[in-house]
Amino acid sequence: MSFTLKQLRYFLAAAEAGQVSAAATAVNVSQSAVTLALRDLEAALGVKLFERRPTGLELTREGRAFMNCALAIQDQVARAMHCVARVEDPLTGTLRIGVTDTLSSYFLFPRLAQFRREHPGLEIRLKEALRPELEAGLLGGEIDAALLITARIEHRDRLETRIFHRSVRRLWAAAGHPLTERPRISLADLAEHDLVMLRSDESEHHARSMWGQFGLEPKVVFESASIEAVRNMVAHGMAIAVLSDALFRSWTVDGLRVVRRSLVEQLPTLDFGVAWHRDRPPGPALLAFAELFGRAEGEPEAGADGG
């Protein structure tokens, strides 16, 4: 039995994304390359790692067990590469980073762990705050960079912003919800159903703006700052949601399943970016940090569904 690190990387991308197409975008290869790698990996291991469903990929029991091992291997490889490639890293000093709660929950720490391995001489100071406070911190010089949702940035004339991820919005519903059986679903269809709205990190402002663009008013029955509360309410069939793929997870903490479906409308994406003060030239440390988060992950695939 043998497998390659490339197969391992493609497997982890597919396990995270739940779709071959999204995994291919994440690792910047063709869908056929990911499909072939997964097939060869399963053959090498002699087990089935995924269930292939119309809605996407779902890890088998063996797949979930292998994912834990794969993550450990990935971490050891990163450590090994660091030992030979970063013996004398020139970057030292302190980098002050602000982050909103959505970014800290879904984007910050995997990349930050990599960044710290690559630049052990840098001290990273973190501050979680709302977007207005982060903008004030950038303008006042209290922080060097901020990770935030870009849609409502106020001081665009004074801040440099680089978008690193555009996340598609879709319908979230309980498995078996009548809406999920329709071949085509419109935003107007959703307006007839009870909806739960996330209000973390100005999400409610983004959501109401989106509905307003289509001249619709959602039937909001509950608002919560907790993504897990929203996911649980959806999974129990008590409401639907329209949320970003970046926040999506197929299962609740108590084992209930949530599915997502694309809508016929091309909804505005939820864009995540890194920002810094335009009038303060970034030093080498900030440039390295911005480069880590500034690698575009590709345009979203509006037609892809996943469960």
C-alpha positions in Angstrom: 0.0 0.0 0.0 1.4 3.4 -1.0 0.0 6.8 -1.8 1.4 10.2 -2.7 1.4 13.5 -0.9 -0.5 15.0 -3.9 -3.3 12.4 -3.4 -3.4 13.2 0.3 -3.7 17.0 -0.5 -6.5 16.4 -3.0 -8.3 14.1 -0.6 -8.2 16.7 2.2 -9.5 19.3 -0.2 -12.4 17.1 -1.3 -13.2 16.2 2.3 -13.3 19.9 3.3 -15.3 21.1 0.2 -17.7 18.1 -0.2 -17.5 18.5 -3.9 -14.9 17.6 -6.6 -15.4 20.9 -8.4 -14.8 23.0 -5.3 -11.8 20.8 -4.3 -10.3 21.3 -7.7 -10.7 25.0 -7.4 -9.1 25.0 -4.0 -6.0 23.2 -5.1 -5.9 24.8 -8.6 -6.1 21.7 -10.7 -8.8 20.2 -13.0 -11.7 18.2 -11.7 -10.5 15.1 -13.6 -7.1 15.4 -11.7 -9.0 15.3 -8.3 -11.3 12.5 -9.4 -8.3 10.4 -10.6 -6.3 11.0 -7.4 -9.3 10.0 -5.2 -9.8 6.8 -7.3 -6.2 5.8 -7.1 -6.0 6.6 -3.3 -9.0 4.4 -2.6 -7.4 1.6 -4.7 -4.1 2.0 -2.8 -5.9 1.9 0.6 -8.4 -0.8 -0.4 -11.3 1.1 1.1 -14.0 3.4 0.0 -13.3 6.9 1.3 -16.4 8.7 -0.1 -20.0 8.1 -0.9 -20.7 9.8 -4.3 -24.1 11.4 -4.1 -26.0 13.7 -6.5 -25.4 16.5 -4.0 -21.7 15.9 -3.6 -19.2 13.8 -1.6 -19.7 12.4 1.8 -17.0 10.7 3.9 -17.5 7.1 4.8 -16.6 5.8 8.2 -13.2 4.8 6.8 -12.9 8.1 5.1 -13.3 10.0 8.4 -10.7 7.8 10.1 -8.3 8.3 7.3 -8.8 12.1 7.4 -7.5 12.3 10.9 -4.3 10.5 9.8 -4.1 12.6 6.7 -4.2 15.8 8.7 -1.4 14.5 11.0 0.7 13.6 8.0 0.1 17.0 6.4 1.3 18.7 9.6 4.4 16.6 9.8 5.3 17.4 6.2 4.9 21.1 6.9 7.2 20.7 9.9 9.8 18.8 7.9 9.7 21.5 5.1 10.1 24.2 7.7 13.2 22.5 9.2 15.1 22.7 5.9 13.6 25.8 4.2 13.3 28.2 7.1 16.5 27.7 9.1 17.2 31.4 9.2 14.1 33.4 8.6 14.9 37.1 8.2 11.5 38.3 9.5 11.4 39.4 13.1 9.4 41.9 15.1 5.7 42.2 15.9 2.7 42.0 13.6 -0.6 43.3 15.0 -3.6 41.6 13.3 -7.2 42.4 13.8 -9.9 40.0 12.8 -13.7 39.8 12.8 -15.4 36.7 14.4 -16.4 35.2 11.1 -12.8 35.3 9.8 -11.3 34.0 13.1 -13.8 31.1 13.0 -13.3 30.0 9.4 -10.1 31.4 7.9 -7.5 32.6 10.3 -6.0 29.8 12.3 -5.0 27.2 9.6 -3.2 30.0 7.7 -1.8 31.6 10.8 -0.4 28.3 12.0 1.4 27.9 8.6 2.6 31.5 8.8 4.0 31.1 12.3 5.9 27.9 11.2 7.4 29.8 8.3 8.3 32.9 10.3 9.1 31.8 13.9 10.9 35.1 14.6 7.7 37.1 14.3 5.5 37.8 17.2 1.8 37.8 16.2 -0.6 39.8 18.3 -4.3 39.2 17.6 -7.4 41.3 18.3 -11.0 40.2 17.5 -13.4 43.1 17.0 -16.2 44.3 14.8 -15.5 45.8 11.4 -15.9 49.5 12.5 -13.4 49.1 15.4 -10.9 47.3 13.1 -11.2 50.1 10.5 -10.5 52.7 13.3 -7.6 50.6 14.5 -6.1 50.6 11.0 -6.6 54.3 10.6 -5.2 55.1 14.1 -2.2 52.8 13.7 -3.2 50.4 16.5 -3.1 47.4 14.2 -1.1 46.6 11.1 -3.7 44.6 9.1 -7.3 43.4 9.4 -9.1 40.3 8.1 -12.8 41.2 7.5 -15.8 41.0 5.2 -15.2 43.7 2.6 -18.8 44.7 1.6 -19.4 47.4 4.3 -15.9 48.9 4.5 -16.4 52.6 5.0 -12.9 54.1 4.5 -12.1 52.7 1.1 -10.2 55.8 0.1 -7.7 55.2 2.9 -7.5 51.5 3.1 -5.9 49.0 0.7 -8.0 45.8 0.5 -7.2 42.5 -1.2 -10.0 40.0 -1.5 -8.8 36.4 -0.9 -12.1 34.5 -1.0 -15.4 35.0 -2.7 -18.1 32.7 -1.2 -21.3 31.8 -2.9 -24.6 32.1 -1.0 -27.0 29.2 -1.2 -30.1 27.8 0.4 -29.5 25.8 3.6 -32.3 23.3 4.5 -32.9 20.2 6.5 -32.3 16.9 4.6 -35.6 16.0 3.0 -37.1 19.5 3.1 -39.6 19.9 0.2 -37.6 22.8 -1.3 -34.5 20.5 -1.8 -36.5 18.3 -4.1 -37.3 21.1 -6.6 -35.2 21.1 -9.8 -35.1 24.9 -9.7 -35.3 27.1 -6.7 -35.7 30.9 -6.7 -35.3 33.4 -4.0 -39.0 34.2 -4.4 -39.7 30.5 -3.5 -37.8 30.9 -0.2 -39.7 34.1 0.7 -42.7 31.9 1.4 -40.9 29.9 4.1 -39.8 30.7 7.7 -36.2 31.9 7.6 -33.5 32.1 10.3 -31.0 34.9 9.9 -27.4 35.0 11.1 -26.5 38.4 12.7 -22.8 37.7 13.4 -20.3 40.1 11.8 -22.9 42.3 10.2 -24.4 39.3 8.4 -27.9 40.6 8.8 -27.0 43.8 6.9 -25.5 41.8 4.0 -28.5 39.5 4.0 -31.2 42.2 4.0 -29.3 44.1 1.3 -29.3 40.9 -0.8 -33.0 40.3 -0.4 -33.7 44.0 -1.1 -31.8 43.8 -4.4 -34.4 41.4 -5.6 -37.4 43.3 -4.2 -38.2 40.6 -1.7 -38.8 40.6 2.1 -37.7 37.4 3.9 -40.0 35.8 6.5 -37.6 36.0 9.4 -38.7 34.1 12.4 -35.4 34.1 14.4 -32.1 35.9 14.4 -29.0 34.5 16.1 -25.3 35.5 16.5 -24.5 31.8 16.7 -23.9 29.8 13.5 -24.4 26.6 15.4 -27.9 27.8 16.5 -28.7 28.7 12.9 -27.5 25.3 11.7 -29.4 23.4 14.4 -32.7 25.3 13.7 -32.3 24.5 9.9 -31.4 20.9 10.6 -34.5 20.4 12.7 -36.7 21.6 9.8 -37.9 24.7 11.8 -36.6 27.2 9.2 -34.4 27.6 6.2 -31.4 29.9 5.7 -29.5 31.6 2.9 -25.8 31.7 3.8 -22.3 31.6 2.5 -20.6 28.4 1.5 -17.6 29.4 3.7 -19.8 28.8 6.8 -21.3 25.6 5.6 -20.9 22.3 7.4 -23.0 19.2 6.6 -23.7 18.1 10.2 -24.8 19.7 13.4 -23.1 18.9 16.7 -25.9 16.4 17.5 -25.6 14.6 14.2 -28.4 16.1 12.1 -27.8 16.8 8.5 -28.0 20.1 6.6 -28.0 20.3 2.8 -27.5 23.2 0.5 -28.9 24.0 -2.9 -28.1 26.7 -5.5 -30.7 29.2 -6.5 -31.6 30.3 -10.0 -30.6 33.9 -9.2 -26.9 34.8 -9.2 -26.7 36.1 -5.6 -23.9 38.5 -4.6 -21.0 36.7 -3.1 -19.7 37.2 0.4 -16.2 38.5 0.0 -13.4 38.1 2.6 -10.3 40.3 2.5 -7.2 41.5 4.2 -6.8 45.3 4.6 -4.1 47.8 5.7 -3.6 51.5 5.7 -2.9 52.8 2.2 -0.6 55.6 3.5 1.6 53.4 5.6 3.9 51.3 3.3 3.7 47.7 4.4 7.0 46.2 5.7 8.3 42.8 4.8 6.3 41.1 7.6 3.0 42.6 6.5 3.7 41.9 2.9 4.4 38.2 3.7 1.1 38.0 5.7 -0.9 39.7 2.9 0.7 37.3 0.4 -0.5 34.3 2.5 -4.0 35.6 2.5 -3.9 37.3 -0.9 -3.7 34.2 -3.0 -7.0 34.2 -4.8 -9.0 31.0 -4.4 -10.8 31.3 -7.8 -14.2 32.4 -8.8 -17.2 30.7 -7.2 -19.0 28.0 -9.1 -22.6 29.2 -9.1 -24.1 25.9 -10.2 -22.4 23.4 -7.8 -24.4 21.9 -5.0 -23.2 20.0 -2.1 -24.5 18.1 0.9 
